[in-house]
């Protein structure tokens, strides 16, 4: 091979090798930088704002508000500021003035239990506040709080007029009552174990219509009242039942606002129809299922009509007569429904 061609070939190979090495070094060393997002520090104080629209009468719970950065120059003295207020103190309060979503919650927009006007702010139009006495067991062991929905259960004993034990019965008389307030509270001083003692509710105040308020007042004189805590998911089932029964009219067209009002109406309405009950016989085979039967009425102090007929038949046959003397000639004396037989020669 010509020496000149060999030199050119070797030179081309060297140039290709150097180019490949340089290209590799360029791609390895020139990788794209990783972008690190710097977490922005919140600007201004953290102010308590509403997470959703809070109309008048709304009972505040933990999902009703959150903290949000707010410009310092726009902070008012009535705002709730983080590290300067305790959220636990706001749970169970009632909205006195409408609060829109994202708007700061002010101290004047809330009213606390025990303050003047608390129940008036919590009650819906045309509704009444009724206080129900409950025990620890009847009050769901203190797990009922303002804003919850409960059913009212009446337990009673029906004596009847016959012999035997009375009928034990339990009946759900009202459903979907909104709890307005409870007297459950905590003691200021910790107990011997260093824990704050919780005093369980002895009374619960619920929201009811005037007619349902009358029913609750009467039921307290009949038997013992108990609370049954409802699930939040029950509102959907209650809406389906109300639509199927024709109690709620579905709005025409696709109006989201009309549908929302319909849902709120069903969710907030207490119900006193289609009540359910359970008797002692449904729980135990040794209990009654019906009220003890009423005995036959006497037709007078002399006894029942059947007893009188038997006495007269016995007298006609010459047998001894209850209330009289031995058989023999006698005179029958009738005083109203009472028939007596006086032997001849007797007094």
C-alpha positions as CSV (number, residue, x, y, z in Angstrom):
1,X,0.0,0.0,0.0
2,X,1.2,3.5,-0.7
3,X,2.8,5.1,2.4
4,X,0.9,8.3,1.8
5,X,-2.5,6.5,1.9
6,X,-1.5,4.8,5.2
7,X,-0.6,8.1,6.8
8,X,-4.0,9.6,5.7
9,X,-5.9,6.6,7.0
10,X,-4.2,6.7,10.4
11,X,-4.7,10.4,10.7
12,X,-8.5,10.0,9.9
13,X,-8.8,7.4,12.6
14,X,-7.1,9.6,15.2
15,X,-9.3,12.5,14.3
16,X,-12.5,10.3,14.6
17,X,-11.3,9.0,18.0
18,X,-10.6,12.5,19.4
19,X,-14.0,13.7,18.1
20,X,-15.9,10.9,19.7
21,X,-14.1,11.4,23.1
22,X,-14.8,15.1,23.0
23,X,-18.5,14.5,22.2
24,X,-18.9,12.0,25.0
25,X,-17.3,14.4,27.5
26,X,-19.6,17.2,26.3
27,X,-22.8,15.1,26.8
28,X,-21.8,13.7,30.2
29,X,-20.6,16.9,31.8
30,X,-23.3,19.0,30.3
31,X,-26.4,17.4,31.9
32,X,-29.3,19.7,32.5
33,X,-29.4,21.2,36.0
34,X,-32.1,19.9,38.4
35,X,-34.6,22.7,39.3
36,X,-35.2,22.9,43.0
37,X,-38.4,24.6,43.9
38,X,-37.9,26.8,46.9
39,X,-40.7,26.8,49.3
40,X,-42.1,30.3,49.6
41,X,-42.4,31.6,53.1
42,X,-45.9,32.8,53.9
43,X,-46.1,36.5,53.7
44,X,-47.9,38.2,56.5
45,X,-49.8,36.8,59.5
46,X,-51.9,33.6,59.2
47,X,-55.6,34.6,59.5
48,X,-58.6,32.3,60.1
49,X,-60.8,32.2,57.0
50,X,-64.0,30.3,56.0
51,X,-63.4,27.2,53.8
52,X,-67.0,27.5,52.5
53,X,-70.0,29.8,52.7
54,X,-71.3,30.0,56.2
55,X,-74.9,31.3,56.4
56,X,-76.5,32.6,59.5
57,X,-77.2,29.7,62.0
58,X,-74.4,27.5,60.9
59,X,-72.8,25.6,63.7
60,X,-69.0,25.8,63.4
61,X,-67.0,22.6,63.2
62,X,-63.3,21.7,62.4
63,X,-64.0,21.8,58.6
64,X,-65.5,25.2,58.6
65,X,-62.3,27.2,58.6
66,X,-58.5,27.2,58.0
67,X,-55.6,29.5,58.4
68,X,-54.4,31.5,55.4
69,X,-51.7,34.1,54.8
70,X,-53.1,37.7,54.9
71,X,-51.4,41.0,54.1
72,X,-50.3,42.6,57.3
73,X,-51.6,46.0,56.4
74,X,-55.2,44.5,55.9
75,X,-55.4,42.7,59.2
76,X,-58.1,43.9,61.5
77,X,-58.2,43.6,65.3
78,X,-61.3,41.4,65.2
79,X,-59.5,38.6,63.1
80,X,-58.4,35.3,64.6
81,X,-54.6,35.1,64.3
82,X,-52.6,31.9,64.5
83,X,-50.8,31.5,67.9
84,X,-53.1,34.2,69.3
85,X,-56.4,32.3,69.4
86,X,-57.5,28.7,70.2
87,X,-59.5,27.0,67.5
88,X,-60.9,24.6,70.1
89,X,-62.8,27.5,71.6
90,X,-64.6,28.1,68.4
91,X,-66.1,24.6,67.9
92,X,-69.8,24.7,68.6
93,X,-70.2,28.4,68.1
94,X,-72.9,29.7,65.7
95,X,-72.5,32.1,62.8
96,X,-74.4,35.3,63.5
97,X,-73.6,37.1,60.3
98,X,-73.1,35.6,56.8
99,X,-69.5,34.7,56.0
100,X,-68.5,34.0,52.4
101,X,-65.9,31.4,51.4
102,X,-62.4,32.7,51.8
103,X,-63.5,35.6,54.0
104,X,-61.8,36.1,57.4
105,X,-63.9,35.1,60.4
106,X,-64.3,37.9,62.8
107,X,-65.1,37.7,66.5
108,X,-68.3,39.6,66.1
109,X,-69.6,37.1,63.4
110,X,-69.8,34.2,66.0
111,X,-71.8,33.7,69.1
112,X,-70.8,31.2,71.7
113,X,-73.0,28.8,73.7
114,X,-74.2,30.6,76.8
115,X,-74.1,34.0,75.3
116,X,-77.2,36.1,74.8
117,X,-78.9,35.4,71.5
118,X,-77.1,32.0,70.9
119,X,-80.2,30.0,70.4
120,X,-81.9,32.7,68.5
121,X,-79.0,32.8,66.0
122,X,-78.9,29.0,65.7
123,X,-82.6,28.5,65.0
124,X,-83.8,28.3,61.5
125,X,-87.0,30.2,60.4
126,X,-90.1,28.8,62.1
127,X,-88.1,26.4,64.3
128,X,-88.1,26.0,68.0
129,X,-85.5,25.0,70.6
130,X,-86.4,22.0,72.9
131,X,-84.3,20.7,75.7
132,X,-84.3,16.9,76.3
133,X,-82.9,15.4,79.5
134,X,-80.6,12.4,78.8
135,X,-78.4,10.1,80.8
136,X,-74.9,9.0,80.0
137,X,-76.2,6.0,78.0
138,X,-79.1,7.8,76.5
139,X,-76.8,10.6,75.3
140,X,-74.5,8.3,73.3
141,X,-71.9,8.5,76.2
142,X,-71.1,12.2,75.4
143,X,-70.3,11.8,71.7
144,X,-73.1,14.1,70.6
145,X,-72.0,17.6,69.8
146,X,-73.7,20.7,68.4
147,X,-74.3,20.3,64.7
148,X,-74.8,16.6,64.9
149,X,-78.1,14.9,63.7
150,X,-79.9,12.5,66.0
151,X,-83.0,10.4,66.2
152,X,-85.2,10.5,69.3
153,X,-86.2,7.1,70.8
154,X,-88.9,6.6,73.4
155,X,-88.8,3.6,75.7
156,X,-91.9,2.8,77.8
157,X,-93.8,0.1,79.7
158,X,-97.5,-0.5,78.8
159,X,-99.4,-2.0,81.6
160,X,-102.7,-2.8,79.9
161,X,-105.6,-4.3,81.9
162,X,-104.8,-8.0,82.2
163,X,-102.6,-10.2,84.2
164,X,-98.9,-10.8,83.5
165,X,-95.9,-8.6,83.0
166,X,-96.3,-5.2,81.1
167,X,-95.3,-4.8,77.5
168,X,-91.8,-3.3,77.0
169,X,-91.6,-1.2,73.8
170,X,-89.1,1.1,72.2
171,X,-90.1,3.5,69.4
172,X,-88.2,5.9,67.2
173,X,-90.6,8.8,67.3
174,X,-88.6,11.6,65.5
175,X,-85.7,11.4,63.1
176,X,-83.1,13.9,61.9
177,X,-83.1,16.4,64.7
178,X,-80.3,18.9,64.7
179,X,-78.4,19.3,68.0
180,X,-78.1,23.0,68.9
181,X,-76.3,22.7,72.3
182,X,-75.2,20.3,75.0
183,X,-74.2,21.0,78.5
184,X,-71.1,18.8,78.2
185,X,-68.1,20.7,79.4
186,X,-64.6,20.2,80.8
187,X,-63.4,21.1,84.3
188,X,-60.7,23.8,84.6
189,X,-58.6,21.8,87.1
190,X,-57.0,18.5,86.1
191,X,-57.8,15.4,88.2
192,X,-55.4,13.3,90.2
193,X,-54.1,11.7,87.1
194,X,-53.3,15.0,85.5
195,X,-56.1,14.8,82.9
196,X,-58.9,17.3,82.3
197,X,-62.2,15.7,83.3
198,X,-65.1,15.8,80.9
199,X,-68.6,16.3,82.4
200,X,-71.0,14.4,80.2
201,X,-74.2,16.0,79.0
202,X,-77.3,15.8,81.2
203,X,-79.4,17.7,78.7
204,X,-79.4,18.2,75.0
205,X,-81.1,21.1,73.1
206,X,-82.4,20.2,69.7
207,X,-84.1,22.1,66.9
208,X,-87.7,21.2,66.1
209,X,-90.9,22.5,64.5
210,X,-93.7,23.7,66.8
211,X,-95.6,20.4,66.4
212,X,-92.6,18.2,67.0
213,X,-91.7,20.3,70.0
214,X,-95.2,19.4,71.4
215,X,-94.6,15.8,70.7
216,X,-91.2,15.9,72.5
217,X,-92.9,17.6,75.6
218,X,-95.5,14.8,75.8
219,X,-93.0,12.0,75.2
220,X,-91.1,13.1,78.3
221,X,-94.1,12.3,80.4
222,X,-94.6,8.8,78.9
223,X,-91.2,7.2,79.2
224,X,-87.5,7.5,78.9
225,X,-85.9,9.4,75.9
226,X,-82.7,8.3,74.2
227,X,-80.6,9.8,71.4
228,X,-79.5,7.8,68.4
229,X,-76.6,9.5,66.5
230,X,-77.2,9.6,62.7
231,X,-74.5,9.2,60.0
232,X,-73.8,12.0,57.6
233,X,-74.5,9.6,54.7
234,X,-78.1,9.2,55.9
235,X,-79.0,12.5,54.3
236,X,-78.6,11.0,50.8
237,X,-80.8,8.0,51.8
238,X,-83.4,10.3,53.3
239,X,-83.5,12.4,50.1
240,X,-84.1,9.3,48.0
241,X,-86.9,8.2,50.4
242,X,-88.5,11.6,50.3
243,X,-88.5,11.7,46.5
244,X,-90.0,8.2,46.3
245,X,-92.7,9.2,48.7
246,X,-93.5,12.4,46.8
247,X,-92.6,14.6,49.8
248,X,-90.1,16.6,47.8
249,X,-90.6,18.0,44.3
250,X,-87.7,17.8,42.0
251,X,-87.1,21.2,40.4
252,X,-87.6,21.5,36.6
253,X,-84.5,22.1,34.4
254,X,-80.9,22.0,35.4
255,X,-80.8,24.6,38.1
256,X,-77.9,23.9,40.5
257,X,-79.1,26.5,43.0
258,X,-82.6,25.0,43.1
259,X,-81.2,21.5,43.6
260,X,-78.9,22.8,46.4
261,X,-81.9,24.3,48.2
262,X,-83.8,21.0,47.9
263,X,-80.9,19.1,49.4
264,X,-80.7,21.5,52.3
265,X,-84.4,21.4,52.9
266,X,-84.4,17.6,53.2
267,X,-81.2,17.5,55.2
268,X,-82.4,20.0,57.7
269,X,-86.0,18.8,58.2
270,X,-86.9,16.8,61.2
271,X,-89.3,13.9,60.4
272,X,-92.0,12.5,62.7
273,X,-93.7,10.1,60.3
274,X,-93.1,6.5,59.4
275,X,-92.0,5.7,62.9
276,X,-90.6,2.3,63.8
277,X,-90.9,0.3,67.0
278,X,-89.6,-2.8,68.7
279,X,-91.3,-4.8,71.5
280,X,-89.9,-7.0,74.2
281,X,-91.0,-10.1,72.2
282,X,-88.8,-9.0,69.3
283,X,-85.8,-9.1,71.7
284,X,-86.5,-12.1,74.0
285,X,-88.8,-15.1,73.7
286,X,-89.7,-14.6,77.3
287,X,-91.2,-11.1,76.8
288,X,-94.6,-10.0,75.5
289,X,-95.4,-8.9,71.9
290,X,-98.8,-7.3,72.7
291,X,-100.4,-5.3,75.5
292,X,-102.0,-7.5,78.3
293,X,-105.6,-8.1,77.3
294,X,-108.3,-6.1,79.1
295,X,-110.6,-8.2,81.3
296,X,-114.4,-8.3,80.8
297,X,-116.4,-5.5,82.3
298,X,-118.7,-6.4,85.1
299,X,-122.3,-5.6,84.6
300,X,-122.8,-4.7,88.2
301,X,-121.6,-5.7,91.7
302,X,-123.4,-9.0,91.3
303,X,-121.0,-10.3,88.6
304,X,-120.9,-10.6,84.9
305,X,-123.9,-11.5,82.7
306,X,-122.6,-15.0,82.2
307,X,-122.3,-15.4,86.0
308,X,-125.9,-14.2,86.4
309,X,-127.2,-16.6,83.8
310,X,-125.4,-19.4,85.5
311,X,-126.9,-18.5,88.8
312,X,-130.4,-18.4,87.4
313,X,-130.0,-21.7,85.7
314,X,-128.7,-23.2,88.9
315,X,-131.6,-21.9,90.8
316,X,-134.1,-23.3,88.3
317,X,-132.4,-26.7,88.8
318,X,-132.7,-26.5,92.5
319,X,-129.0,-26.2,93.2
320,X,-127.3,-23.9,95.6
321,X,-126.9,-20.3,94.5
322,X,-123.9,-18.1,95.1
323,X,-124.8,-15.4,97.4
324,X,-128.0,-17.1,98.5
325,X,-128.8,-20.2,100.7
326,X,-129.5,-23.8,100.0
327,X,-132.0,-25.1,97.5
328,X,-135.7,-25.0,98.3
329,X,-138.7,-22.7,97.7
330,X,-137.5,-19.1,97.2
331,X,-138.4,-15.8,95.9
332,X,-136.3,-14.1,93.2
333,X,-135.6,-10.5,93.9
334,X,-134.1,-8.3,91.1
335,X,-132.5,-5.0,91.9
336,X,-131.3,-3.7,88.6
337,X,-128.9,-6.2,87.1
338,X,-128.4,-7.9,90.5
339,X,-130.6,-10.9,91.1
340,X,-130.9,-12.5,94.5
341,X,-133.0,-15.5,95.7
342,X,-134.6,-15.3,99.2
343,X,-135.8,-18.6,100.6
344,X,-139.4,-18.7,101.6
345,X,-139.7,-18.0,105.3
346,X,-136.4,-16.1,105.3
347,X,-135.8,-12.5,106.0
